[in-house]
Amino acid sequence: MHLCEFRPGQLFRGIKLPAPIDPDAVKAECRDGLLRVTAAMAAQLARKVDVQAA
């Protein structure tokens, strides 16, 4: 995703991601005026489901 905005002061931006992310694995880096945010997808937890015979 690429986004360019020029405004004085603070900026807040919220975006929807296509999959859940692991909040503990988010990294942000600002270099030369470019903010790069890297987020790992959260692991999908498998569930065991008991099947009852009718």
C-alpha positions in Angstrom: 0.0 0.0 0.0 1.4 3.4 -0.9 0.0 6.6 0.5 1.4 10.2 0.2 0.1 13.0 2.5 1.6 16.4 3.3 0.1 18.1 6.4 1.6 19.9 9.4 1.2 18.4 12.8 0.1 14.9 13.8 -1.5 12.5 11.4 -3.6 9.5 12.3 -4.6 6.9 9.7 -6.5 3.6 10.2 -6.5 0.9 7.6 -8.3 -2.4 7.3 -6.0 -5.4 6.7 -7.1 -8.5 4.8 -6.2 -10.9 7.6 -5.7 -10.7 11.4 -2.2 -9.7 12.5 -0.1 -10.6 15.5 0.2 -7.3 17.4 3.4 -8.4 19.1 5.1 -8.8 15.7 4.5 -5.3 14.3 7.5 -3.3 13.3 7.6 0.4 12.2 10.5 2.3 10.7 10.7 5.9 9.6 13.6 6.7 7.2 13.9 9.7 4.9 10.3 10.7 5.5 9.0 7.3 4.6 7.1 5.2 7.2 7.3 1.5 6.7 5.1 -0.8 8.8 5.6 -4.5 8.7 3.1 -6.9 10.3 3.0 -10.7 10.5 -0.2 -12.5 10.0 -1.6 -14.1 13.1 -1.4 -17.9 13.3 -4.7 -19.7 12.7 -5.5 -21.9 15.6 -6.8 -25.3 14.7 -9.7 -26.6 16.7 -10.7 -30.2 17.4 -14.4 -30.7 16.9 -16.1 -33.9 18.3 -18.6 -35.4 15.9 -21.7 -37.0 17.4 -23.3 -40.0 15.6 -27.0 -39.7 15.2 
